[in-house]
Amino acid sequence: MPLVEAGWRVCRLFVASWRMQDHRKLDVWARAHAHCIAVRRATRAFPRRGYAALESQTVRAAESVLFNIIEGCGTRTAKDFAKFLDTSIKSSKELEGQLEIARDYGVLKPLQWHSLAAETVEIRRMTCGLRAKVLRKPPPPG
């Protein structure tokens, strides 16, 4: 049976879609990367006194979203990739909460919070979609 036959090609593409893939080719990586930079820039404006821990944790959560996507791309199985994506999803929830508390403390302007929080939610939505796609079983050949 030729490898280019539709069933095999779909199966082969699915397998290639999680095995040691280049994270730079993922739209969710690009969004998470830009978001990580935006979060760092926003937290630099926090007052120097009293908010160092919140600043650090917020940046760490944003980086965790990004880094878990990257690390997951280096795994050898769909299940392992999905675990890293799951951690990324959880980190996005943490980030969302930290942005909320920063807004409530008055160290993050409401407009800035809205923009960052909306992007956090969108990145989580994209990561959930990718995770679901990775966990789908490939169709049987033939």
C-alpha positions in Angstrom: 0.0 0.0 0.0 1.6 3.4 -1.0 2.3 5.7 1.9 0.7 8.6 0.2 -2.7 6.9 0.3 -5.2 9.2 2.2 -5.6 7.0 5.3 -1.9 6.5 5.8 -1.1 10.2 5.1 -3.6 11.3 7.8 -2.2 8.8 10.3 1.4 9.8 9.5 0.5 13.5 9.8 -1.1 12.9 13.1 1.9 11.1 14.5 4.2 13.9 13.2 2.0 16.5 14.8 3.2 15.8 18.3 6.6 14.1 17.9 9.5 16.4 18.5 7.8 19.2 16.6 9.1 22.7 16.2 7.3 24.8 18.7 7.8 27.9 16.6 5.3 26.5 14.0 2.4 26.6 16.6 0.2 29.6 16.6 -0.4 29.2 20.3 3.3 29.4 20.9 3.5 32.7 19.0 0.6 34.1 21.0 2.0 32.9 24.4 5.5 34.3 23.5 4.1 37.8 22.8 1.9 37.6 25.8 4.8 36.6 28.1 6.6 39.8 27.0 3.5 41.9 27.4 3.0 40.6 31.0 6.6 41.3 31.9 6.3 44.9 30.6 3.1 45.4 32.5 4.5 44.2 35.8 7.5 46.4 35.5 5.1 49.3 36.3 4.2 47.8 39.6 5.3 49.9 42.6 8.8 48.8 43.9 7.6 48.4 47.5 5.2 45.6 48.5 4.5 44.0 45.1 7.7 42.1 44.3 6.2 38.7 45.0 3.2 39.4 42.9 5.3 40.7 40.1 7.6 37.6 40.2 4.7 35.1 40.4 2.8 36.8 37.6 5.8 36.7 35.3 6.6 33.1 36.3 3.0 32.0 35.5 3.2 33.7 32.1 6.5 32.0 31.4 5.2 28.7 32.6 2.4 28.9 30.0 5.0 29.4 27.3 7.7 27.0 28.5 5.3 24.1 29.0 4.2 24.4 25.3 7.8 24.4 24.3 8.8 21.5 26.5 5.8 19.5 25.4 6.9 19.8 21.8 10.0 17.8 22.7 8.1 14.8 24.0 7.8 11.5 22.2 4.2 10.6 22.8 0.8 12.4 22.5 0.0 11.6 26.1 3.2 13.3 27.3 2.6 16.3 25.1 -0.9 16.5 26.5 0.4 16.5 30.0 2.6 19.5 29.3 -0.3 21.3 27.6 -2.4 20.5 30.7 0.2 22.2 32.9 0.2 25.2 30.5 -3.6 25.4 30.9 -3.3 25.4 34.7 -0.6 28.0 34.6 -2.9 30.2 32.5 -5.6 30.0 35.2 -3.0 31.0 37.8 -1.9 33.9 35.6 -5.5 35.0 35.2 -6.0 35.1 39.0 -2.8 37.0 39.5 -3.8 39.6 36.9 -7.2 40.0 38.7 -5.5 40.6 42.1 -3.1 43.1 40.5 -6.1 44.9 39.1 -7.9 44.8 42.5 -4.8 46.1 44.3 -4.8 49.0 41.9 -1.3 48.2 40.4 -2.7 47.2 37.1 -5.0 49.6 35.2 -8.4 48.2 34.3 -7.9 48.7 30.6 -4.5 46.9 30.8 -6.0 44.2 32.9 -8.8 43.6 30.4 -6.4 43.3 27.5 -4.0 40.9 29.3 -6.8 38.8 30.8 -8.6 38.5 27.5 -5.4 37.3 25.8 -4.7 34.8 28.7 -8.2 33.3 28.1 -7.7 33.1 24.4 -4.3 31.4 24.8 -5.9 28.9 27.2 -8.7 28.3 24.7 -6.1 27.6 22.0 -4.1 25.4 24.2 -7.2 23.4 25.2 -8.0 22.9 21.5 -4.4 21.8 20.8 -4.6 19.3 23.7 -7.8 17.9 22.4 -6.3 17.5 18.9 -3.2 15.8 20.3 -5.3 13.3 22.2 -7.5 12.3 19.3 -6.7 8.9 18.1 -5.6 8.7 14.4 -8.1 7.0 12.1 -7.4 3.3 11.3 -5.6 2.8 8.0 -7.7 1.6 5.0 
